């Protein structure tokens, strides 16, 4: 286990012959400063980007945003309600890091799944 900071930690587990990196994250909630939120997402990109492509990545935790029900160009999005700015940051992160969302997991075969983001 690696504790990155008070908001992010990583755990590597071997499942069968596949190495899985689980990232547990707690994003700054609505009302926190833009600088604090930007710093968190920069750290998430750094942590996720440092994981070898051969490993499965699972991001879970409380990312403190609503992605909404409207996909607006983000395939596989599963959300509820109205999207807020924090939800937009979640989607941008998932898109940048090539993560798929929970709903999309059930539409793909195991071989097609490489990264997953659950919030």
C-alpha positions, -999 to +999 in steps of 0.1 A: +000+000+000+012+035-008-003+066+008+002+095-016-014+121+007-044+125+029-067+122-001-052+095-023-038+060-016-029+030-038-030-007-033-016-033-056-031-067-056-025-098-077-056-114-090-048-146-109-020-135-132-032-098-134-017-071-113-044-046-102-038-011-089-066+002-068-066+039-062-088+051-034-095+088-036-115+115-017-118+146-038-123+181-023-160+187-019-181+215-035-172+248-019-134+241-016-110+264-035-103+259-072-066+256-063-072+227-039-094+209-065-069+215-093-041+202-071-061+171-063-068+163-100-031+170-109-021+145-083-046+119-096-033+123-131+003+119-119-005+088-098-027+072-125-002+081-153+027+064-134+010+030-134+023+007-161-001+000-190+001-038-182-017-032-149-055-030-144-065+003-128-095+007-106-103+041-092-128+042-064-138+065-036-158+098-032-149+120-062-175+146-050-192+155-082-223+148-102-217+137-138-254+139-147-275+116-169-266+134-202-235+119-218-225+149-239-197+131-257-186+109-228-194+073-238-204+049-210-213+076-184-236+065-157-248+092-134-279+109-120-293+144-118-277+174-133-240+176-140-220+201-120-185+216-124-170+189-101-187+162-122-172+178-154-137+174-137-144+137-131-154+132-167-123+151-180-101+130-157-117+097-169-114+108-205-077+119-202-067+087-184-088+065-207-109+052-178-143+037-183-172+041-160-192+016-139-221+013-164-197+007-193-181-022-174-212-044-179-213-037-217-177-049-224-160-083-221-133-089-195-106-087-222-117-052-233-116-037-198-083-021-189-092+008-165-122+015-144-135+045-124-163+040-099-176+069-078 
